[in-house]
Amino acid sequence: MKTPKPPEAGASKESTRRRFLLTTGTTTVVAGVVGFLGATARFLFPNVLYEPPSRFPVGGPDDFPTGSPTFLPNQRLFVFNSDAGFYSISSICTHLGCNVNHVASGGFACPCHGSQFDANGQVIHGPAPRPLAWFGLSLSSRGELVVDQRRIVEPDYRFKV
């Protein structure tokens, strides 16, 4: 026959087990609430994507030689100075966003997938679905040409200084 355990030893083990389970459960609930509040706070303060400005100076009119394009790699555009005036064309291919190259014949060619554009940026050979964008120009108070990428203009646009 088994001898009964003293009541204090069994109560002590039971109490320790209950304390452990209570502590573990409380810690789990608190961690879940803290995680939920952290995710909620993260949602309330979303990531902000700082994009470059869509209106920016590109230089003085004298910086652009007459008759030849000037490629501005940081802005991804070409600035032309013709006898009729200044104009700017995006260098971003409308197919997948590669930089197009200006070719000797006066048009543009995409080195990535073979799209070809005429001198006005119109698609000659795909896969590009749309022509290259033309951006409006203006003159700043400091005498610099300013490109406005929010202002899309027609291919016959020329800015006279």
N, C-alpha and C positions, 0 to 999 in steps of 0.2 A: 504494500500500500504506500502511496505517495504521501510524503509529508507536505502539508500546506506551507506556502512561502509566507514569510512575514508580510503583512499588509503594506508596510512602508516601502519595501523594496519594489514591489509590483507597481505601486502608485507612482513611485519615482520614475520608473522606466516608461510608464504610460504618459506621465506628465512630460517627460523629455521628448517622446515621440510626437505628442500633440503640439508641443512648443515648436519643434522642428517643422512640422507640416504647416502650422500657422505662419511661421516666419517665411517659409518658402512660398506659400500662397500669397502672402501680403507683398513680398518682394516682387513676385511675378505681376501682380495687379498694378503695383506702383510703376514698375518698368513699362508696362503696357500703356498706362496713362501718360507717363512722361514721353514715350515715343509718339503717341497720338498728338499730344500738345506740341511737340517739336515739329511734327509733320504739318500741323495746322499753321504754326508760326512760319514755317518755310513757305507754305502756300500763300500766306498773306504778304510776304515780301518776295515777289517773283524775281527771277533773273532778268537783268536788263541787258539788252544787246546794244552796245554802243557802236553805231555804224558811222562811217565817215560822213561828213556833211555833204548834202547834195548840191550845195552852191559854194564854190571855192575859186580863189584867184589862181591863174595859171602862169602869169607873167605879163610883162609889158608887151605892147604891140611890136616893138623892135626886136623882141626875143624870137620872133617867128619869121624865118626867111620867106620871101615871096616865091611862090611856085613849088615849094616842097613841103610835105607834111612833117609835122613834129609829133613824135610819139611820146606821150607822157605815161610811163608804165605804172606809176603809183595811182593815177586816176583812171587808167585803162581807157584812154581815148586819144584820138588824133586831132590836132589843131592845124588847120590849113590857112594860109595867107595867100589869097588870090587877088588878081586885079579888081575883082568885084567886091572883095571884102573878106572878112574872117568867117570861118565856120568850123564846127567841131563835130566829129563822128565818133561814136562809141567803137571801141576795139573788141567788144565782147560779142563773140559769135552767138547768134540766137538759137543755135542747135544745143550745145552743152556748155557754153560759157568759156571756151578757150579764147585766148587773144588772137585776133586775126593779124596777118602781116599785110603791109601795103606792098603791092607788086608794081613793077616798072611800067606796066600798061595803064596804071592809074586806078586799078581796082584793088580788091582785097581778097586774100585767100586764107582759109582756116587750115593750119597745119595738122590739126587733130583728126578731122573726119572728111576733109576735102571740099567743104563748102566754098563757093566762089561768089563774090559780090562785085558789081560794077563800081565805077567811081562815085556813084550816088548812094552806094550801100545796098542797092537792090539785089536780090538773090538771082544769080545767073545759073548756078548749079547747086543742088541740095547736098546734104539733107537739112540745111537750115530752113526753118519754116517761115521766117519773117526777115525783113530787111534790117540792116544796122540802124540804130537810133541816132538821130541828129539832135543835138542839144543847143538851146539858146545861149547867146553870149550877150554880155553887157560890159560896160566900162565902170570900174570902181572910182571912188573919189581920189584914189592915189594913182590913177592912170593905168591900172592893170586890167587885163581881160579877165572876166569872171564867167565861168561856165555854170549854168543852172541845169542840173540833170532832171529836175522836176518839170522843166519846160521843154517838151518835145516839139521840134519844129519840122517843117517840110524841107525836102532836099534842095529847094531853090532858095533857101534862107541864106543871106549874107549879112554880116554885121560890119558896117563901115565906121571907121574911127575918124 
